[in-house]
Amino acid sequence: MAFFEELGKRITDAGQEVARSTKNFTQVTKLNAAISAKEKERKELFAQFGQLCYEKGGQPAPEDVAGPMEAIRALTEEMENLQAEVERIKNVGKCPACGAELPEGAAFCPACGAAAPAPQPEEPQRVCPACGKAVGEENQFCNYCGAKLD
């Protein structure tokens, strides 16, 4: 019987990992689409900004460019926030030296060799009150002992 219980546990764990991976992939795809849309909008603003500068003979008044500049800054900030969310979901960081993706736990950047920043302490995970093992936030029952979670 222990064999079947272990097999059932492994199947359940694998199924939950596939579901989690699928959810993450969907979220990352949506975020990347939003980033692309904002990048397109930002390029249009840059084109408008350039046209404005050209029309003003290269010397536009500060009030002429204040609106487009603020819109460009706001879009850039939104894009950075979306990219940070993608990195959080993918569980990767950015190299402080070259900006390449750093896999979780990397001590050095695979692109440039720079030392990776020290890992931040993990947030506490949800723990099963019956067996003490870490379980997913979305779980209603423990994967390991089957106890109902609050």
C-alpha positions in Angstrom: 0.0 0.0 0.0 2.9 2.4 0.7 4.0 2.0 -2.9 0.6 3.3 -4.2 0.5 6.1 -1.6 3.9 7.2 -2.7 3.0 6.9 -6.4 -0.2 8.9 -5.8 1.8 11.6 -4.0 4.3 11.8 -6.8 1.5 12.1 -9.4 -0.2 14.8 -7.4 3.0 16.7 -7.0 3.8 16.4 -10.7 0.3 17.5 -11.6 0.5 20.5 -9.3 3.9 21.5 -10.7 2.5 21.3 -14.3 -0.4 23.4 -13.3 1.9 26.0 -11.6 4.2 26.0 -14.6 1.3 26.5 -17.0 -0.1 29.4 -14.9 3.3 31.0 -14.7 3.8 30.7 -18.5 0.4 32.3 -19.1 1.2 35.1 -16.7 4.6 35.7 -18.3 3.1 35.7 -21.8 0.4 38.3 -20.8 3.0 40.5 -19.1 5.3 40.3 -22.1 2.4 41.3 -24.4 1.7 44.3 -22.2 5.4 45.2 -22.2 5.4 45.0 -26.1 2.3 47.2 -26.3 3.8 49.8 -24.0 7.1 49.7 -26.0 5.1 50.4 -29.2 3.3 53.3 -27.5 6.6 54.6 -26.2 8.1 54.5 -29.7 5.2 56.5 -31.0 5.7 59.1 -28.3 9.4 59.3 -29.1 8.5 59.8 -32.8 6.0 62.6 -31.8 8.7 64.1 -29.6 11.2 64.1 -32.4 8.7 65.6 -34.8 8.0 68.4 -32.3 11.7 69.1 -31.9 12.1 69.2 -35.7 9.2 71.5 -36.2 10.5 73.9 -33.6 13.9 74.0 -35.3 15.5 71.9 -32.6 14.6 74.5 -29.9 11.2 73.6 -28.6 10.0 75.5 -25.5 10.1 73.4 -22.3 6.3 73.5 -22.0 6.1 72.0 -25.5 8.0 68.9 -24.5 6.9 68.5 -20.9 3.8 66.4 -21.7 5.5 63.9 -24.0 8.5 63.6 -21.7 6.3 62.8 -18.7 4.3 60.3 -20.8 7.6 58.6 -21.9 8.8 58.5 -18.3 5.5 57.0 -17.1 5.5 54.3 -19.8 9.1 53.4 -19.0 8.3 53.0 -15.3 5.3 50.8 -16.2 7.4 48.7 -18.4 10.1 48.3 -15.7 7.4 47.2 -13.2 6.0 44.7 -15.6 9.5 43.3 -16.3 10.1 43.0 -12.6 6.9 41.0 -12.3 8.1 38.7 -15.1 11.4 38.2 -13.2 9.5 37.4 -10.0 7.3 34.8 -11.7 10.2 33.2 -13.5 12.3 33.4 -10.3 15.2 35.1 -12.0 17.1 38.3 -11.3 19.2 40.7 -13.4 22.9 41.0 -13.4 23.9 44.4 -12.0 26.8 44.6 -14.4 25.3 43.6 -17.8 21.5 43.2 -17.2 21.4 39.6 -18.3 19.0 37.1 -16.5 20.5 35.4 -13.5 19.1 32.0 -12.7 18.0 31.3 -9.2 21.0 30.6 -6.9 23.6 31.7 -9.4 26.7 33.0 -7.8 28.0 34.6 -11.0 26.5 36.0 -14.2 26.5 33.4 -17.0 26.9 36.3 -19.6 29.7 38.5 -18.1 31.0 36.6 -15.1 30.2 39.4 -12.6 29.4 38.3 -9.0 25.6 38.0 -8.4 24.1 39.9 -5.6 23.6 38.1 -2.3 20.3 36.2 -2.2 17.5 37.9 -0.3 15.9 35.8 2.5 12.9 33.9 1.3 9.4 34.8 2.6 8.0 32.2 4.9 6.1 29.5 3.2 2.7 28.1 4.3 3.3 25.1 6.5 1.0 22.1 7.1 0.0 22.1 10.8 -0.1 18.3 10.9 3.2 17.3 9.3 5.1 20.6 9.2 6.0 20.4 5.5 5.8 23.4 3.2 2.7 23.5 1.0 1.5 25.8 -1.8 -0.6 28.8 -0.9 -3.4 27.6 -3.1 -3.6 24.1 -1.5 -6.6 23.2 0.5 -5.1 19.9 1.6 -1.5 18.9 2.4 0.3 17.1 -0.5 2.2 15.0 2.0 -0.2 13.9 4.7 -3.6 14.9 3.4 -4.5 17.1 6.3 -7.1 19.9 5.7 -5.4 23.3 5.7 -7.0 26.5 7.1 
